[in-house]
């Protein structure tokens, strides 16, 4: 495979990835990470840089001499609120936080594209987006809602996520839905406390919570992936105060819903609301407030974008895996497709013996950086060298 970068540039990116790894910032707090990214983009000679997009997001444009389509390459800025247990010398220096999903590596790959863009495309634009708050599902929507987004809006959008358990550098291609929809539902119960010797004088949510803990998982039991796939996972339950003398007057239940389609998600949410209402009907004076959190829509790839990625991987001689079913985990990248971009979320194997994403000992493999950069650059070259790709962007 012909690499898009020189050996010294790859060494530079590895050092940068490890520096980012040491200073993770969680969703919505990526200020210092964004500042470092801006420095690197300025060094790479970006033609224009946007900062503060949808929070701490950063985007950079590399502009060709002639008009043409706009291609966006996107990565994520945020780490996780998980304590790293790795013994690598560049492990996280921030207590309780770590880059344990590989976003540090994703950033390094996209900065590698910036280095490769020293030789500008002959036509069109390349936008590199460093998106905030992917882990909470809030970042992509916030970027699109930013009033400067129309200056950036792409015709094509591509992103990677690394996948442990797959051969290093193997490219996963999924047509149609690539990542499930998901959202968290928090059900907060309000009753009335009483002395534990007279529970009948209070209103306890205990029986409602016990009932829902039994019935909510029935909404979606998982199993094989198909259009009607649904999974409801209880993630938290609490009841009153840790006391022996008080009959509880409050409680909370949290459930994560997951589905292959947004329509199926709507049915799941409605089913939860119906079951909560039924539980309340059996208990006078108990109320509940249901709220949604970390809402991810299904990510749906465009066939044309997937085909471009497949042809690029073939040209580079990269191993490919045609995925029959989407990932169960979610991604907010799909919002860029809903905004009109021909888009593809791609998957890149990070090693068959690699710890799982979000494990406390996960570490992005540096050997992926040159592979990821080369595929992104080849995708850009393929689109911008094709004269049949009309300029559909007012900014191209």
Protein Blocks (a to p, Z undefined) as FASTA:
>chain_A
ZZfbdfklmmmmmmmmmmmmmmccdehilmmmmmmmmmmmmmnopabdcehihijaccdd
dddfbdcddddddddfbdcdddcfbfbfkbcfbehiacfeopmmmmmmmmmmmmmmmpcc
fbhjddddddehklnopmmmmmmmpmklmmmocfbdcdddddehiaehiacddehjfbdc
ddddddddddddddfklmmlmccfklmmmmmmmmmmmmpggiaddfklccdddfbdcehj
adfkbccfbdcdddddddfbfklmmmmmmmmmmmmmmmmmmpghiacddddehiacdddd
dfklmmmmmmmmmmnopacdddfbdcfbdcfklmmmmnopacddddddebjkbccehiak
bccdfklmmmmmmmmmmmmmmmmmmmklccfbfkZZ
